[in-house]
């Protein structure tokens, strides 16, 4: 991927089941994070960078009472 001067770098968002568990496993293996896991309006998230400097965001979406993720395609908001 070519970086363009002045352009925002892409952010890769990975939706996972448990941000805190992933954070603990990766940190134990020496991965450096830019933040600690925290609550956001869409779920729990943590940021890190890959070796090329691209930002990765690990996210565990909030769950509804029926245990379905709130912020994914196919929910009641999408009409399916």
VEXMI-89539 format. One record per atom (N, C-alpha, C): residue number from 1; residue in three letters; atom name; z, y, x. Coordinates in pm, whole numbers, plus 50000, padded with zeros to 5 digits. Example, Ala and Ser with C-alpha at 12.3 -4.5 7.8 and 13.67 -1.06 7.14 Angstrom:
+-----+------+------+-------+-------+-------+
| seq | type | atom |    zz |    yy |    xx |
+-----+------+------+-------+-------+-------+
|   1 |  ala |    N | 50780 | 49431 | 51319 |
|   1 |  ala |   CA | 50780 | 49550 | 51230 |
|   1 |  ala |    C | 50780 | 49670 | 51320 |
|   2 |  ser |    N | 50708 | 49775 | 51285 |
|   2 |  ser |   CA | 50714 | 49894 | 51367 |
|   2 |  ser |    C | 50787 | 50003 | 51290 |
+-----+------+------+-------+-------+-------+
***
This chain:
+-----+------+------+-------+-------+-------+
| seq | type | atom |    zz |    yy |    xx |
+-----+------+------+-------+-------+-------+
|   1 |  unk |    N | 50000 | 49884 | 50085 |
|   1 |  unk |   CA | 50000 | 50000 | 50000 |
|   1 |  unk |    C | 50000 | 50123 | 50090 |
|   2 |  unk |    N | 49915 | 50218 | 50061 |
|   2 |  unk |   CA | 49905 | 50339 | 50140 |
|   2 |  unk |    C | 49993 | 50448 | 50080 |
|   3 |  unk |    N | 50073 | 50513 | 50166 |
|   3 |  unk |   CA | 50157 | 50623 | 50120 |
|   3 |  unk |    C | 50077 | 50752 | 50129 |
|   4 |  unk |    N | 50082 | 50832 | 50025 |
|   4 |  unk |   CA | 50011 | 50960 | 50020 |
|   4 |  unk |    C | 50114 | 51071 | 50041 |
|   5 |  unk |    N | 50086 | 51161 | 50134 |
|   5 |  unk |   CA | 50179 | 51270 | 50163 |
|   5 |  unk |    C | 50208 | 51350 | 50036 |
|   6 |  unk |    N | 50336 | 51374 | 50010 |
|   6 |  unk |   CA | 50376 | 51453 | 49895 |
|   6 |  unk |    C | 50385 | 51376 | 49765 |
|   7 |  unk |    N | 50340 | 51252 | 49766 |
|   7 |  unk |   CA | 50346 | 51171 | 49644 |
|   7 |  unk |    C | 50477 | 51095 | 49638 |
|   8 |  unk |    N | 50522 | 51067 | 49519 |
|   8 |  unk |   CA | 50642 | 50986 | 49501 |
|   8 |  unk |    C | 50609 | 50841 | 49533 |
|   9 |  unk |    N | 50701 | 50777 | 49601 |
|   9 |  unk |   CA | 50683 | 50635 | 49631 |
|   9 |  unk |    C | 50713 | 50555 | 49505 |
|  10 |  unk |    N | 50648 | 50440 | 49488 |
|  10 |  unk |   CA | 50675 | 50359 | 49370 |
|  10 |  unk |    C | 50817 | 50302 | 49376 |
|  11 |  unk |    N | 50871 | 50275 | 49260 |
|  11 |  unk |   CA | 51000 | 50208 | 49248 |
|  11 |  unk |    C | 50975 | 50075 | 49181 |
|  12 |  unk |    N | 51020 | 49969 | 49242 |
|  12 |  unk |   CA | 51005 | 49835 | 49186 |
|  12 |  unk |    C | 51133 | 49799 | 49114 |
|  13 |  unk |    N | 51125 | 49776 | 48985 |
|  13 |  unk |   CA | 51242 | 49743 | 48905 |
|  13 |  unk |    C | 51238 | 49594 | 48875 |
|  14 |  unk |    N | 51346 | 49526 | 48911 |
|  14 |  unk |   CA | 51357 | 49382 | 48889 |
|  14 |  unk |    C | 51468 | 49358 | 48788 |
|  15 |  unk |    N | 51434 | 49301 | 48673 |
|  15 |  unk |   CA | 51532 | 49271 | 48570 |
|  15 |  unk |    C | 51592 | 49134 | 48600 |
|  16 |  unk |    N | 51722 | 49131 | 48624 |
|  16 |  unk |   CA | 51791 | 49007 | 48660 |
|  16 |  unk |    C | 51909 | 48986 | 48566 |
|  17 |  unk |    N | 51967 | 48867 | 48569 |
|  17 |  unk |   CA | 52077 | 48836 | 48478 |
|  17 |  unk |    C | 52209 | 48903 | 48517 |
|  18 |  unk |    N | 52241 | 48911 | 48646 |
|  18 |  unk |   CA | 52373 | 48959 | 48688 |
|  18 |  unk |    C | 52362 | 49044 | 48814 |
|  19 |  unk |    N | 52360 | 49175 | 48797 |
|  19 |  unk |   CA | 52348 | 49268 | 48910 |
|  19 |  unk |    C | 52465 | 49251 | 49008 |
|  20 |  unk |    N | 52586 | 49239 | 48956 |
|  20 |  unk |   CA | 52703 | 49230 | 49043 |
|  20 |  unk |    C | 52701 | 49105 | 49131 |
|  21 |  unk |    N | 52661 | 48992 | 49075 |
|  21 |  unk |   CA | 52653 | 48868 | 49153 |
|  21 |  unk |    C | 52543 | 48879 | 49259 |
|  22 |  unk |    N | 52427 | 48935 | 49222 |
|  22 |  unk |   CA | 52319 | 48952 | 49319 |
|  22 |  unk |    C | 52361 | 49048 | 49430 |
|  23 |  unk |    N | 52428 | 49156 | 49394 |
|  23 |  unk |   CA | 52478 | 49253 | 49492 |
|  23 |  unk |    C | 52570 | 49182 | 49592 |
|  24 |  unk |    N | 52664 | 49104 | 49544 |
|  24 |  unk |   CA | 52758 | 49034 | 49632 |
|  24 |  unk |    C | 52686 | 48936 | 49725 |
|  25 |  unk |    N | 52592 | 48857 | 49668 |
|  25 |  unk |   CA | 52518 | 48760 | 49751 |
|  25 |  unk |    C | 52434 | 48829 | 49858 |
|  26 |  unk |    N | 52361 | 48933 | 49819 |
|  26 |  unk |   CA | 52273 | 49002 | 49914 |
|  26 |  unk |    C | 52352 | 49079 | 50018 |
|  27 |  unk |    N | 52460 | 49143 | 49977 |
|  27 |  unk |   CA | 52543 | 49218 | 50072 |
|  27 |  unk |    C | 52605 | 49122 | 50174 |
|  28 |  unk |    N | 52644 | 49003 | 50131 |
|  28 |  unk |   CA | 52700 | 48903 | 50222 |
|  28 |  unk |    C | 52598 | 48857 | 50325 |
|  29 |  unk |    N | 52469 | 48871 | 50291 |
|  29 |  unk |   CA | 52361 | 48833 | 50383 |
|  29 |  unk |    C | 52312 | 48951 | 50467 |
|  30 |  unk |    N | 52381 | 49065 | 50457 |
|  30 |  unk |   CA | 52347 | 49179 | 50541 |
|  30 |  unk |    C | 52253 | 49281 | 50482 |
|  31 |  unk |    N | 52220 | 49269 | 50354 |
|  31 |  unk |   CA | 52131 | 49367 | 50290 |
|  31 |  unk |    C | 52208 | 49497 | 50271 |
|  32 |  unk |    N | 52147 | 49609 | 50311 |
|  32 |  unk |   CA | 52208 | 49741 | 50294 |
|  32 |  unk |    C | 52163 | 49801 | 50162 |
|  33 |  unk |    N | 52257 | 49848 | 50084 |
|  33 |  unk |   CA | 52228 | 49908 | 49954 |
|  33 |  unk |    C | 52243 | 50059 | 49962 |
|  34 |  unk |    N | 52171 | 50131 | 49876 |
|  34 |  unk |   CA | 52181 | 50276 | 49868 |
|  34 |  unk |    C | 52290 | 50319 | 49771 |
|  35 |  unk |    N | 52338 | 50227 | 49691 |
|  35 |  unk |   CA | 52443 | 50257 | 49593 |
|  35 |  unk |    C | 52520 | 50130 | 49566 |
|  36 |  unk |    N | 52628 | 50145 | 49494 |
|  36 |  unk |   CA | 52701 | 50029 | 49443 |
|  36 |  unk |    C | 52656 | 50007 | 49300 |
|  37 |  unk |    N | 52673 | 49886 | 49246 |
|  37 |  unk |   CA | 52635 | 49864 | 49108 |
|  37 |  unk |    C | 52706 | 49962 | 49015 |
|  38 |  unk |    N | 52631 | 50012 | 48918 |
|  38 |  unk |   CA | 52688 | 50108 | 48824 |
|  38 |  unk |    C | 52623 | 50096 | 48688 |
|  39 |  unk |    N | 52691 | 50150 | 48589 |
|  39 |  unk |   CA | 52641 | 50146 | 48452 |
|  39 |  unk |    C | 52548 | 50263 | 48426 |
|  40 |  unk |    N | 52433 | 50234 | 48368 |
|  40 |  unk |   CA | 52334 | 50333 | 48326 |
|  40 |  unk |    C | 52311 | 50313 | 48177 |
|  41 |  unk |    N | 52239 | 50404 | 48113 |
|  41 |  unk |   CA | 52218 | 50392 | 47968 |
|  41 |  unk |    C | 52141 | 50265 | 47932 |
|  42 |  unk |    N | 52062 | 50212 | 48023 |
|  42 |  unk |   CA | 51978 | 50094 | 47996 |
|  42 |  unk |    C | 52042 | 49965 | 48042 |
|  43 |  unk |    N | 52150 | 49971 | 48119 |
|  43 |  unk |   CA | 52215 | 49851 | 48169 |
|  43 |  unk |    C | 52288 | 49878 | 48298 |
|  44 |  unk |    N | 52317 | 49774 | 48370 |
|  44 |  unk |   CA | 52386 | 49785 | 48499 |
|  44 |  unk |    C | 52279 | 49780 | 48607 |
|  45 |  unk |    N | 52292 | 49865 | 48711 |
|  45 |  unk |   CA | 52185 | 49875 | 48811 |
|  45 |  unk |    C | 52241 | 49904 | 48950 |
|  46 |  unk |    N | 52159 | 49871 | 49050 |
|  46 |  unk |   CA | 52191 | 49901 | 49190 |
|  46 |  unk |    C | 52059 | 49922 | 49263 |
|  47 |  unk |    N | 52058 | 50012 | 49362 |
|  47 |  unk |   CA | 51937 | 50046 | 49438 |
|  47 |  unk |    C | 51947 | 50000 | 49583 |
|  48 |  unk |    N | 51833 | 49957 | 49636 |
|  48 |  unk |   CA | 51821 | 49924 | 49777 |
|  48 |  unk |    C | 51678 | 49955 | 49820 |
|  49 |  unk |    N | 51650 | 49943 | 49949 |
|  49 |  unk |   CA | 51514 | 49964 | 50000 |
|  49 |  unk |    C | 51469 | 49841 | 50076 |
|  50 |  unk |    N | 51340 | 49812 | 50064 |
|  50 |  unk |   CA | 51285 | 49700 | 50139 |
|  50 |  unk |    C | 51259 | 49745 | 50283 |
|  51 |  unk |    N | 51220 | 49655 | 50373 |
|  51 |  unk |   CA | 51199 | 49692 | 50513 |
|  51 |  unk |    C | 51094 | 49802 | 50535 |
|  52 |  unk |    N | 51002 | 49821 | 50439 |
|  52 |  unk |   CA | 50901 | 49926 | 50451 |
|  52 |  unk |    C | 50947 | 50058 | 50390 |
|  53 |  unk |    N | 51068 | 50061 | 50336 |
|  53 |  unk |   CA | 51122 | 50183 | 50280 |
|  53 |  unk |    C | 51098 | 50204 | 50131 |
|  54 |  unk |    N | 51039 | 50106 | 50064 |
|  54 |  unk |   CA | 51017 | 50118 | 49920 |
|  54 |  unk |    C | 51147 | 50090 | 49845 |
|  55 |  unk |    N | 51171 | 50165 | 49739 |
|  55 |  unk |   CA | 51294 | 50151 | 49663 |
|  55 |  unk |    C | 51283 | 50037 | 49564 |
|  56 |  unk |    N | 51386 | 49955 | 49561 |
|  56 |  unk |   CA | 51399 | 49847 | 49465 |
|  56 |  unk |    C | 51520 | 49877 | 49377 |
|  57 |  unk |    N | 51507 | 49854 | 49250 |
|  57 |  unk |   CA | 51617 | 49874 | 49157 |
|  57 |  unk |    C | 51641 | 49742 | 49085 |
|  58 |  unk |    N | 51759 | 49683 | 49105 |
|  58 |  unk |   CA | 51796 | 49562 | 49036 |
|  58 |  unk |    C | 51868 | 49603 | 48908 |
|  59 |  unk |    N | 51827 | 49548 | 48794 |
|  59 |  unk |   CA | 51881 | 49589 | 48664 |
|  59 |  unk |    C | 51920 | 49467 | 48582 |
|  60 |  unk |    N | 52036 | 49474 | 48521 |
|  60 |  unk |   CA | 52077 | 49379 | 48416 |
|  60 |  unk |    C | 52083 | 49460 | 48288 |
|  61 |  unk |    N | 51988 | 49437 | 48198 |
|  61 |  unk |   CA | 51981 | 49514 | 48074 |
|  61 |  unk |    C | 52103 | 49487 | 47987 |
|  62 |  unk |    N | 52147 | 49590 | 47914 |
|  62 |  unk |   CA | 52254 | 49570 | 47816 |
|  62 |  unk |    C | 52208 | 49466 | 47716 |
|  63 |  unk |    N | 52302 | 49395 | 47661 |
|  63 |  unk |   CA | 52272 | 49292 | 47561 |
|  63 |  unk |    C | 52322 | 49338 | 47425 |
|  64 |  unk |    N | 52250 | 49297 | 47323 |
|  64 |  unk |   CA | 52290 | 49328 | 47186 |
|  64 |  unk |    C | 52389 | 49222 | 47139 |
|  65 |  unk |    N | 52442 | 49239 | 47021 |
|  65 |  unk |   CA | 52538 | 49142 | 46966 |
|  65 |  unk |    C | 52478 | 49003 | 46955 |
|  66 |  unk |    N | 52346 | 48992 | 46934 |
|  66 |  unk |   CA | 52282 | 48861 | 46924 |
|  66 |  unk |    C | 52241 | 48807 | 47062 |
|  67 |  unk |    N | 52289 | 48874 | 47169 |
|  67 |  unk |   CA | 52271 | 48834 | 47309 |
|  67 |  unk |    C | 52129 | 48854 | 47362 |
|  68 |  unk |    N | 52043 | 48927 | 47286 |
|  68 |  unk |   CA | 51909 | 48959 | 47335 |
|  68 |  unk |    C | 51917 | 49087 | 47415 |
|  69 |  unk |    N | 51839 | 49101 | 47523 |
|  69 |  unk |   CA | 51837 | 49227 | 47597 |
|  69 |  unk |    C | 51792 | 49342 | 47508 |
|  70 |  unk |    N | 51850 | 49460 | 47529 |
|  70 |  unk |   CA | 51816 | 49577 | 47448 |
|  70 |  unk |    C | 51684 | 49640 | 47489 |
|  71 |  unk |    N | 51655 | 49646 | 47614 |
|  71 |  unk |   CA | 51546 | 49730 | 47665 |
|  71 |  unk |    C | 51428 | 49649 | 47715 |
|  72 |  unk |    N | 51381 | 49553 | 47636 |
|  72 |  unk |   CA | 51267 | 49473 | 47679 |
|  72 |  unk |    C | 51164 | 49467 | 47569 |
|  73 |  unk |    N | 51043 | 49434 | 47605 |
|  73 |  unk |   CA | 50935 | 49418 | 47506 |
|  73 |  unk |    C | 50971 | 49306 | 47411 |
|  74 |  unk |    N | 50927 | 49318 | 47289 |
|  74 |  unk |   CA | 50949 | 49213 | 47192 |
|  74 |  unk |    C | 51073 | 49233 | 47108 |
|  75 |  unk |    N | 51149 | 49340 | 47133 |
|  75 |  unk |   CA | 51268 | 49368 | 47054 |
|  75 |  unk |    C | 51230 | 49428 | 46920 |
|  76 |  unk |    N | 51330 | 49454 | 46838 |
|  76 |  unk |   CA | 51300 | 49506 | 46705 |
|  76 |  unk |    C | 51232 | 49642 | 46707 |
|  77 |  unk |    N | 51256 | 49719 | 46814 |
|  77 |  unk |   CA | 51193 | 49850 | 46826 |
|  77 |  unk |    C | 51042 | 49839 | 46846 |
|  78 |  unk |    N | 50996 | 49726 | 46900 |
|  78 |  unk |   CA | 50853 | 49711 | 46927 |
|  78 |  unk |    C | 50777 | 49654 | 46807 |
|  79 |  unk |    N | 50851 | 49616 | 46701 |
|  79 |  unk |   CA | 50785 | 49564 | 46582 |
|  79 |  unk |    C | 50754 | 49416 | 46589 |
|  80 |  unk |    N | 50805 | 49345 | 46691 |
|  80 |  unk |   CA | 50777 | 49200 | 46696 |
|  80 |  unk |    C | 50902 | 49119 | 46676 |
+-----+------+------+-------+-------+-------+
***
